[in-house]
């Protein structure tokens, strides 16, 4: 293995001075007045952010969460000039299927920690050992522990090429892919860059692109109509974050890099709006671990820059007439309660091999409803392992 393809073990160890600085900055937060109404219509309510900030400052234990992340084997490698951080957990089952999991925004591999055990070792979690996976969970360029080397890494196609190279370096000739949000886009592109290697693709949250315009409600009914109505409402009042990140990421970067309360509010709003109904609320410490990682690595700025490039690539692609792609490997889709995925529009010919709909969960199912996501991944790939 040449030096440029070297895979190096990684251990996360944030300097204590950075942890102390975070607490000090939170102590000195200059809070705004509450917006009129305090109902969230003008942004995340002050009370919600202050409560989270107080927990972050007084109760949250970064070292405990850092140790949890370090309990999983982590590595880095350089691909085309970009450092890629990833978790790599091999199953104890010899016939396990390699599976690459890709997160989206605003997230990181931390999103998947609750599904690592059940997916790699189903025997130990009440499942069938035949459903086991070897897991590779990379950090997207510009997110957390994969610091952005240049702006062109906002291209999901380039990321898919890097994922194919990563799986090759790890010795996986045949593998599966699963993704959420931007990760679903990367996962769907993988068969294009590695057509002989991908056995199947499972995604969640693949609804219409955010800048694709309102959905025509004519002809829709039932769950599809309800999702379309929610999507149209989101188009009118929920896209502020995307417009800002895809047009003025540098202006946004100053606040996200200098103020932990600003970074907290920027991400916490999305978790508050995009999660679905569940018996238990989302794990607050897991959420704050993701936000802490963004803070320590200054990923608020770099992920916004990656989104800026990515949205320009999408606009260019959308403005061209595209030839219909040839049939790829089987696809599975999991639609959770807060998703916008409309089957009548996404899959009018019912060509998708596996389509599941759930009345719980949302944009972050690995954190919200890990059992449902694990079960759906197992069910889909049980039929598409070869």
Backbone torsions as a table, in degrees:
resi	resn	phi	psi	omega
1	UNK	NA	124.1	-179.2
2	UNK	-72.4	163.0	-177.5
3	UNK	-59.1	-36.1	-177.1
4	UNK	-69.8	-17.7	179.2
5	UNK	-108.0	14.1	-177.0
6	UNK	-65.9	138.6	174.2
7	UNK	-108.6	120.0	-172.7
8	UNK	-112.8	135.1	174.1
9	UNK	-60.2	147.9	-178.7
10	UNK	-130.8	138.4	177.4
11	UNK	-132.1	121.7	-178.0
12	UNK	-79.2	128.9	179.7
13	UNK	-149.6	86.6	179.6
14	UNK	-69.1	129.9	179.4
15	UNK	-56.4	141.4	-179.0
16	UNK	-61.0	-31.1	178.3
17	UNK	-60.8	-34.8	178.3
18	UNK	-70.8	-37.4	177.5
19	UNK	-65.7	-43.9	179.2
20	UNK	-64.1	-38.6	179.0
21	UNK	-63.7	-40.2	177.6
22	UNK	-59.2	-48.5	-178.3
23	UNK	-63.3	-40.6	179.4
24	UNK	-63.8	-43.2	179.4
25	UNK	-64.7	-39.9	176.7
26	UNK	-64.0	-37.5	177.1
27	UNK	-59.6	-34.1	-173.4
28	UNK	-103.5	20.5	-179.2
29	UNK	-58.5	134.4	175.2
30	UNK	-99.6	102.0	-171.4
31	UNK	-82.7	144.8	173.9
32	UNK	-80.2	169.5	170.2
33	UNK	-71.5	156.1	176.7
34	UNK	-69.6	140.0	176.8
35	UNK	-68.1	150.7	178.5
36	UNK	-55.2	132.8	177.9
37	UNK	90.8	-35.5	178.9
38	UNK	52.0	32.7	-176.5
39	UNK	-103.3	4.1	179.0
40	UNK	89.7	-5.9	-178.1
41	UNK	-69.6	-19.4	178.3
42	UNK	-108.8	11.0	-178.5
43	UNK	128.9	174.4	-175.3
44	UNK	-60.7	131.3	-175.5
45	UNK	-62.8	145.6	179.7
46	UNK	-56.9	-40.9	-176.9
47	UNK	-61.4	-38.9	-179.1
48	UNK	-67.2	-43.5	-179.1
49	UNK	-69.1	-40.4	-179.7
50	UNK	-64.8	-38.2	179.0
51	UNK	-64.8	-44.1	178.1
52	UNK	-65.3	-41.6	-180.0
53	UNK	-63.2	-39.3	178.7
54	UNK	-65.0	-41.2	177.1
55	UNK	-65.2	-42.4	178.7
56	UNK	-59.0	-41.8	-174.6
57	UNK	-78.2	-37.3	-169.6
58	UNK	-107.9	-27.0	-170.1
59	UNK	-119.6	-39.8	-178.3
60	UNK	-57.7	135.1	-178.3
61	UNK	-112.9	98.0	-178.9
62	UNK	-59.7	-42.3	-176.9
63	UNK	-62.5	-35.4	176.7
64	UNK	-65.0	-43.5	179.9
65	UNK	-70.7	-36.5	176.5
66	UNK	-62.2	-41.2	178.0
67	UNK	-64.3	-37.8	177.6
68	UNK	-62.4	-44.2	177.7
69	UNK	-64.2	-40.8	-179.2
70	UNK	-72.2	-10.9	176.7
71	UNK	-73.3	-12.9	177.1
72	UNK	-103.9	138.9	-178.4
73	UNK	-62.2	124.6	179.6
74	UNK	-121.8	152.1	-176.5
75	UNK	-147.2	165.3	168.8
76	UNK	-133.7	152.1	172.3
77	UNK	-149.1	161.1	179.5
78	UNK	-108.6	127.4	179.5
79	UNK	-127.1	116.9	177.7
80	UNK	53.6	42.9	177.2
81	UNK	82.6	-1.3	-177.7
82	UNK	-111.0	126.5	174.2
83	UNK	-74.3	129.1	177.7
84	UNK	-114.6	121.2	173.3
85	UNK	-94.4	142.5	177.3
86	UNK	-155.7	151.4	168.9
87	UNK	-92.5	137.9	179.4
88	UNK	-135.6	108.3	-178.3
89	UNK	-118.9	116.2	178.6
90	UNK	-88.8	140.0	179.1
91	UNK	-74.4	150.0	171.8
92	UNK	-72.0	-11.9	-179.8
93	UNK	-85.2	122.7	-173.8
94	UNK	-63.8	-27.3	-177.7
95	UNK	-98.3	18.9	-179.1
96	UNK	-61.4	148.4	179.0
97	UNK	-91.4	127.4	174.8
98	UNK	-64.4	135.4	-177.8
99	UNK	-137.7	125.5	176.4
100	UNK	-101.5	122.7	-178.6
101	UNK	-103.2	131.1	-178.2
102	UNK	-125.4	126.0	179.9
103	UNK	-81.7	179.3	175.9
104	UNK	-128.5	-151.3	179.0
105	UNK	-110.7	141.4	-2.6
106	UNK	-97.9	97.8	-171.7
107	UNK	-149.6	-165.8	-177.4
108	UNK	-167.9	177.2	175.9
109	UNK	-57.9	-18.7	177.7
110	UNK	-57.2	-28.1	178.7
111	UNK	-55.2	-31.0	-171.2
112	UNK	-97.2	4.6	-173.2
113	UNK	-58.1	-35.4	-176.4
114	UNK	-74.7	-14.8	-179.5
115	UNK	-103.4	-4.2	-177.6
116	UNK	-61.6	-51.3	-178.7
117	UNK	-60.6	-53.7	-179.6
118	UNK	-60.6	-33.7	-178.8
119	UNK	-79.4	-36.2	-177.9
120	UNK	-84.4	-29.9	-174.8
121	UNK	-136.1	66.9	-178.7
122	UNK	-60.2	-29.9	179.9
123	UNK	-57.0	-38.9	-178.2
124	UNK	-82.1	-5.6	-177.7
125	UNK	-123.3	29.7	174.8
126	UNK	76.1	16.9	-178.5
127	UNK	-111.6	-175.1	-179.4
128	UNK	-89.5	122.7	179.8
129	UNK	-58.5	-19.8	177.6
130	UNK	-68.3	-13.2	-179.7
131	UNK	-94.6	13.3	-172.5
132	UNK	-74.8	152.3	177.8
133	UNK	-131.7	145.3	160.4
134	UNK	-86.1	129.0	-174.0
135	UNK	-107.4	134.6	170.2
136	UNK	-122.1	122.1	-173.7
137	UNK	-128.8	92.8	-176.9
138	UNK	-85.2	158.8	168.6
139	UNK	-90.3	126.4	176.7
140	UNK	-58.4	145.4	176.8
141	UNK	-56.8	129.5	-177.9
142	UNK	92.4	-3.8	-178.3
143	UNK	-114.6	114.8	172.3
144	UNK	63.6	-114.1	-168.2
145	UNK	-91.5	9.2	170.0
146	UNK	-114.8	77.0	-175.7
147	UNK	-60.5	138.1	-173.4
148	UNK	-66.5	124.5	179.5
149	UNK	-89.6	-34.8	174.2
150	UNK	-158.2	161.2	-169.8
151	UNK	-64.6	-25.5	-174.4
152	UNK	-66.9	-9.7	177.4
153	UNK	-73.6	1.1	170.7
154	UNK	-71.0	-13.8	178.6
155	UNK	-74.0	119.6	178.7
156	UNK	-65.7	-28.7	178.3
157	UNK	-65.2	-41.0	178.5
158	UNK	-65.7	-38.8	177.0
159	UNK	-62.8	-43.0	178.2
160	UNK	-60.1	-40.0	176.5
161	UNK	-61.3	-40.5	178.7
162	UNK	-66.2	-39.1	178.8
163	UNK	-63.7	-39.9	177.9
164	UNK	-62.5	-41.3	177.6
165	UNK	-65.9	-40.9	178.7
166	UNK	-60.2	-47.0	-179.6
167	UNK	-63.9	-36.2	176.7
168	UNK	-64.1	-43.6	179.7
169	UNK	-62.4	-31.1	179.9
170	UNK	-81.9	-2.7	176.4
171	UNK	86.6	16.7	-179.4
172	UNK	-96.8	112.0	-179.4
173	UNK	-86.5	-35.8	177.7
174	UNK	-123.8	130.0	-175.6
175	UNK	-154.5	167.2	179.2
176	UNK	-113.7	167.3	-179.3
177	UNK	-135.6	145.0	174.9
178	UNK	-141.6	140.6	-179.1
179	UNK	-154.4	162.7	177.1
180	UNK	-133.1	145.1	178.2
181	UNK	57.4	-129.0	177.2
182	UNK	-57.9	-30.5	178.3
183	UNK	-64.4	-28.0	176.1
184	UNK	-69.2	-36.6	176.7
185	UNK	-63.6	-44.2	177.5
186	UNK	-61.0	-44.6	-177.8
187	UNK	-63.1	-39.1	179.9
188	UNK	-71.6	-24.1	178.1
189	UNK	-83.1	-20.7	-178.1
190	UNK	-54.8	-43.8	178.8
191	UNK	-63.6	-21.4	177.5
192	UNK	-73.9	-36.5	-177.6
193	UNK	-92.0	-19.3	179.9
194	UNK	-138.7	61.8	-170.7
195	UNK	-62.8	-25.7	-177.8
196	UNK	-89.5	0.5	-170.9
197	UNK	-117.3	-20.0	-173.7
198	UNK	-96.5	120.8	-177.1
199	UNK	-83.9	-26.6	-178.5
200	UNK	-177.4	160.8	-178.2
201	UNK	-130.8	129.7	176.6
202	UNK	-120.4	131.4	-178.0
203	UNK	-135.3	161.1	168.3
204	UNK	-137.3	152.2	-178.4
205	UNK	71.2	39.8	-177.0
206	UNK	-93.4	27.8	-173.9
207	UNK	-58.4	-179.4	-179.0
208	UNK	-54.9	147.5	179.3
209	UNK	-60.6	142.5	-174.0
210	UNK	-57.7	-28.8	-179.5
211	UNK	-101.7	21.3	-175.8
212	UNK	-85.6	1.2	-178.9
213	UNK	90.3	165.5	-179.5
214	UNK	-68.1	153.3	-179.3
215	UNK	-88.7	134.6	174.6
216	UNK	-72.5	123.4	-175.3
217	UNK	-81.9	-13.3	-178.7
218	UNK	-59.7	131.4	177.1
219	UNK	86.9	-7.1	-179.8
220	UNK	-93.4	150.5	178.7
221	UNK	-150.9	168.6	174.6
222	UNK	57.7	-136.8	-177.0
223	UNK	-62.8	-36.6	179.0
224	UNK	-62.6	-40.6	178.6
225	UNK	-65.4	-43.0	180.0
226	UNK	-62.9	-40.8	179.2
227	UNK	-68.2	-38.9	179.4
228	UNK	-63.6	-40.2	178.6
229	UNK	-65.1	-41.0	177.7
230	UNK	-66.9	-38.1	179.1
231	UNK	-63.8	-42.5	179.2
232	UNK	-64.6	-37.7	175.6
233	UNK	-64.8	-39.0	177.4
234	UNK	-63.3	-38.3	178.1
235	UNK	-60.3	-34.6	-174.6
236	UNK	-85.8	-29.2	-175.6
237	UNK	-137.1	6.1	-176.3
238	UNK	-116.2	7.8	-172.3
239	UNK	-104.1	12.0	-178.9
240	UNK	-57.0	-43.0	-178.8
241	UNK	-60.0	-40.9	-175.2
242	UNK	-72.9	-41.5	178.8
243	UNK	-60.9	-41.5	-178.1
244	UNK	-70.0	-45.4	-178.2
245	UNK	-69.1	-32.1	-176.9
246	UNK	-89.6	-0.4	177.7
247	UNK	-127.9	-35.8	-176.3
248	UNK	-134.4	55.9	-176.9
249	UNK	-64.6	-31.9	-178.5
250	UNK	-69.3	-38.8	177.7
251	UNK	-62.8	-42.9	178.1
252	UNK	-64.3	-32.6	-172.6
253	UNK	-58.7	-34.1	-176.0
254	UNK	-63.5	-46.4	-179.9
255	UNK	-67.4	-41.2	-177.9
256	UNK	-69.5	-29.1	-177.7
257	UNK	-86.3	-27.4	-174.2
258	UNK	-99.2	-23.9	-174.4
259	UNK	-122.5	111.9	176.4
260	UNK	-63.4	-31.2	176.9
261	UNK	-65.8	-36.9	176.7
262	UNK	-65.3	-43.3	177.4
263	UNK	-65.5	-39.1	177.9
264	UNK	-59.9	-49.4	-177.8
265	UNK	-64.9	-37.5	-176.9
266	UNK	-62.1	-39.5	-179.1
267	UNK	-89.2	-41.2	-176.7
268	UNK	-60.5	-32.9	177.8
269	UNK	-59.1	-41.9	-177.6
270	UNK	-68.7	-38.5	177.6
271	UNK	-68.0	-34.6	178.1
272	UNK	-68.9	-37.8	-175.3
273	UNK	-86.5	-30.7	-169.3
274	UNK	-101.2	-5.2	177.6
275	UNK	-86.4	157.7	-175.1
276	UNK	-108.2	-176.2	178.7
277	UNK	-67.8	140.6	179.3
278	UNK	-155.9	156.8	177.8
279	UNK	-66.6	-33.2	-179.9
280	UNK	-121.1	141.1	176.9
281	UNK	-67.5	161.8	179.1
282	UNK	-61.0	145.6	-178.2
283	UNK	-63.0	111.3	-175.4
284	UNK	-64.2	-38.5	-179.9
285	UNK	-69.5	-34.4	176.6
286	UNK	-66.2	-40.3	176.0
287	UNK	-61.7	-46.2	-179.1
288	UNK	-68.5	-25.7	174.8
289	UNK	-66.8	-43.0	176.1
290	UNK	-61.2	-46.1	-179.0
291	UNK	-64.9	-39.9	177.8
292	UNK	-60.7	-42.1	-179.9
293	UNK	-64.1	-41.0	174.8
294	UNK	-59.6	-42.2	-178.4
295	UNK	-65.6	-51.4	-175.7
296	UNK	-63.8	-33.1	-176.7
297	UNK	-99.1	2.9	-179.1
298	UNK	57.6	37.7	-175.6
299	UNK	-80.7	-10.8	173.4
300	UNK	-58.0	-43.2	179.7
301	UNK	-73.1	-48.1	-173.7
302	UNK	-70.8	-34.0	177.2
303	UNK	-70.4	-33.5	175.5
304	UNK	-65.5	-39.9	177.3
305	UNK	-66.1	-38.0	176.0
306	UNK	-63.3	-38.4	178.3
307	UNK	-67.5	-37.8	177.3
308	UNK	-55.6	-49.1	-179.9
309	UNK	-68.3	-41.3	-178.3
310	UNK	-63.4	-40.3	-179.6
311	UNK	-70.2	-30.6	175.0
312	UNK	-68.0	-38.7	175.8
313	UNK	-63.7	-40.2	179.0
314	UNK	-65.7	-42.5	180.0
315	UNK	-61.6	-38.9	179.1
316	UNK	-66.6	-41.6	180.0
317	UNK	-66.2	-42.0	-176.9
318	UNK	-67.6	-23.6	-179.1
319	UNK	-85.3	-0.2	-179.9
320	UNK	-112.2	149.9	175.0
321	UNK	-75.2	123.9	-176.1
322	UNK	-102.4	136.6	172.7
323	UNK	-74.7	146.2	179.4
324	UNK	-67.2	127.9	-178.1
325	UNK	-69.0	150.1	176.6
326	UNK	-71.0	159.9	-178.6
327	UNK	-62.7	130.8	178.5
328	UNK	-103.8	-157.5	179.3
329	UNK	-71.2	166.9	-179.8
330	UNK	-59.1	148.9	178.9
331	UNK	-123.2	141.6	172.8
332	UNK	-120.1	141.6	-179.7
333	UNK	-127.4	129.2	173.5
334	UNK	-110.4	122.5	-178.4
335	UNK	-108.7	115.1	-179.8
336	UNK	-97.9	167.7	-165.5
337	UNK	-56.5	-36.3	-176.9
338	UNK	-92.2	4.7	179.8
339	UNK	-72.4	162.1	174.4
340	UNK	-104.3	4.9	-170.8
341	UNK	-63.0	121.3	-175.2
342	UNK	-115.1	106.9	-172.1
343	UNK	-63.5	-35.7	-178.8
344	UNK	-59.7	-26.8	179.1
345	UNK	-96.1	-39.1	-176.8
346	UNK	-77.5	-37.3	-173.9
347	UNK	-136.9	62.3	-175.9
348	UNK	-62.7	-26.0	-178.7
349	UNK	-94.3	5.2	-177.3
350	UNK	54.3	41.8	-178.7
351	UNK	-88.1	-15.7	179.5
352	UNK	-71.2	129.1	-170.8
353	UNK	-67.7	-29.5	-172.7
354	UNK	-145.2	121.0	180.0
355	UNK	-133.9	117.6	-179.0
356	UNK	-120.0	144.0	177.3
357	UNK	-127.0	135.9	-176.3
358	UNK	-125.7	151.8	179.9
359	UNK	-97.5	16.1	175.6
360	UNK	-134.4	168.4	173.4
361	UNK	80.3	174.0	-178.4
362	UNK	-156.6	-130.4	-172.1
363	UNK	-73.6	-18.8	-175.7
364	UNK	-125.5	60.3	-171.1
365	UNK	-63.5	-28.4	179.1
366	UNK	-64.1	-24.8	176.3
367	UNK	-95.4	-36.7	-174.0
368	UNK	-81.8	-50.8	-175.3
369	UNK	-135.2	64.8	-174.7
370	UNK	-58.4	-32.4	179.6
371	UNK	-65.9	-40.9	178.9
372	UNK	-66.2	-43.8	179.8
373	UNK	-64.4	-45.7	178.7
374	UNK	-57.7	-45.8	-179.0
375	UNK	-62.5	-38.9	-178.3
376	UNK	-72.7	-38.3	175.8
377	UNK	-61.7	-45.7	178.9
378	UNK	-59.7	-46.4	-175.7
379	UNK	-62.6	-43.0	-178.9
380	UNK	-66.3	-50.5	-174.4
381	UNK	-76.3	-12.5	173.8
382	UNK	-59.9	-30.2	179.8
383	UNK	-96.3	-8.5	-172.5
384	UNK	-138.0	54.4	-179.9
385	UNK	-95.5	-12.9	-174.7
386	UNK	-121.8	NA	NA
